[in-house]
Amino acid sequence: MFNYYKIKTQFGENLIINTDDGTFVIIRDENGDLYWNPVRKNYQEDDTKYRITRENYSLFNVFNTLYEELIDCQLFSDDEEYLLTDGDVVNWYSDEDVYDKGVSLLQMYKEEGDVKIVFKKGKNDNYRVKIKNQDSKYSPANESFVEMYDVLAYEYSNINMESDSLRILKR
């Protein structure tokens, strides 16, 4: 089952994404920064993988659009150290520390038409990936993440929930 729901917070909506592979959460903080967090079952693994399928096409389309925008994005920086893409793989090193590649990594790529999302563990066994709202080393690609968040948090409340198998919880 591939769906999501929202939990309202003082800074916006926390998005809980459920896939057949498990759950990950997208959180917006008081600065507008986003945090992508896998919900871990096995802390011994170095990475956690999620498959975003066409089962819920509207939700899949949001992730697919994000992936396509990131693949096509031209970064403001020419810093070879932080290339956003490697072929058809998006590599987003967490914005926690601009100059440290020891931080966690979010990868996105296509596999058999589905979008794969992989969280790779950084130092201190941290899997959380920060996407800065401003001053990201990957600017302007960070704007695609913010737009994707806004679509899921604020625009998808009007989608026919039964046909798209979305469920939205408001607390």
C-alpha positions in Angstrom: 0.0 0.0 0.0 1.3 3.4 -1.0 -0.3 6.4 0.7 0.4 9.3 3.0 -1.2 11.2 5.7 -0.6 14.6 7.4 -0.3 15.6 11.0 -0.7 19.3 11.6 2.1 21.0 13.7 2.8 24.6 14.6 5.2 24.9 11.6 3.0 23.2 9.0 2.2 19.6 8.2 4.3 16.5 9.0 4.0 14.2 6.0 4.0 10.5 6.8 4.7 8.5 3.6 3.8 4.8 3.7 5.2 2.3 1.2 5.3 -1.4 1.0 9.0 -1.1 2.1 8.2 1.0 5.2 7.6 4.6 6.3 9.4 7.8 6.0 8.5 11.3 7.3 9.0 14.7 5.8 9.0 17.5 8.4 9.1 21.3 8.0 10.8 23.2 10.9 10.4 26.8 12.1 12.9 28.1 9.5 11.1 26.4 6.6 13.8 23.7 6.3 12.7 20.2 5.4 13.9 17.0 7.1 13.4 13.6 5.4 13.6 10.9 8.1 13.3 7.1 7.5 11.4 5.2 10.1 13.9 2.5 10.8 13.2 -1.1 11.7 16.7 -2.4 11.4 19.5 -0.1 12.7 22.2 -2.5 11.5 21.7 -1.7 7.8 23.7 1.2 6.2 20.8 2.3 4.1 17.0 2.2 3.9 15.2 1.9 0.5 11.7 2.8 -0.4 9.9 2.2 -3.7 7.5 4.8 -4.9 5.1 2.9 -7.2 2.2 3.8 -9.5 -0.3 2.1 -7.2 -1.3 5.6 -6.2 -0.7 7.5 -9.4 -1.3 11.0 -8.1 1.1 10.6 -5.2 3.6 8.8 -7.5 3.4 11.7 -9.9 4.5 14.2 -7.2 7.6 12.1 -6.5 8.3 11.5 -10.1 8.1 15.2 -10.9 10.5 15.9 -8.1 13.0 13.4 -9.4 12.7 14.7 -13.0 13.2 18.3 -11.8 16.3 17.4 -9.8 17.8 15.5 -12.8 17.3 18.5 -15.0 18.3 21.2 -12.5 21.3 23.4 -13.1 22.9 24.4 -9.8 24.1 27.9 -9.0 27.4 26.5 -7.7 30.1 25.0 -9.9 31.5 23.1 -6.9 32.5 19.7 -8.3 32.5 18.3 -4.7 28.7 18.5 -4.5 27.3 17.4 -7.8 23.6 16.8 -7.6 23.4 14.0 -10.1 25.6 11.1 -11.1 24.0 9.9 -14.3 20.4 9.2 -13.5 21.0 9.1 -9.7 20.2 12.2 -7.6 22.6 12.5 -4.6 21.6 14.9 -1.9 24.0 15.2 0.9 22.3 16.6 4.0 22.5 20.4 4.4 23.3 19.8 8.1 26.9 20.7 7.4 27.8 22.4 4.1 31.4 21.2 4.0 31.1 17.7 5.3 30.4 14.7 3.1 30.2 12.5 6.2 26.6 13.5 6.6 23.7 11.4 5.6 22.7 11.0 1.9 19.4 10.9 0.1 19.4 9.2 -3.3 16.7 9.1 -5.8 16.7 7.1 -9.1 14.3 5.2 -11.4 14.0 1.5 -11.4 11.5 -0.4 -13.5 9.5 2.8 -13.9 9.2 3.3 -10.1 11.1 6.0 -8.1 13.5 4.6 -5.6 14.4 6.6 -2.5 17.4 5.5 -0.5 18.6 7.0 2.8 22.3 6.3 3.4 23.7 6.5 6.9 26.1 9.3 7.7 28.4 9.8 10.7 26.9 9.1 14.1 24.5 6.6 12.6 22.3 9.5 11.4 19.9 8.9 8.5 18.0 12.2 8.6 18.5 14.4 5.6 18.1 18.2 5.8 17.0 20.3 2.8 17.6 23.9 3.6 14.9 26.3 2.5 17.6 29.0 1.8 21.3 28.9 1.4 21.4 25.2 0.3 24.6 24.0 -1.4 22.2 22.6 -4.0 20.4 25.9 -4.8 18.0 26.2 -6.7 17.2 22.4 -6.5 16.1 22.9 -2.9 13.1 24.8 -4.2 11.8 21.6 -5.9 11.7 19.9 -2.6 9.9 22.8 -1.0 7.4 22.9 -3.9 6.8 19.1 -3.6 6.2 19.5 0.2 3.7 22.3 -0.4 1.8 20.2 -3.0 1.5 17.3 -0.5 0.9 19.4 2.5 -1.6 21.9 1.2 -2.9 21.1 -2.3 -3.6 17.4 -2.0 -6.4 17.8 0.6 -8.8 18.2 -2.3 -8.0 14.9 -4.1 -10.6 12.2 -4.1 -9.2 10.1 -1.3 -10.8 6.8 -2.3 -9.6 6.7 -5.9 -6.1 7.7 -4.9 -6.1 5.7 -1.7 -5.0 8.7 0.3 -5.9 9.2 3.9 -5.5 12.4 5.7 -5.5 12.7 9.5 -5.9 16.1 11.1 -5.1 16.5 14.7 
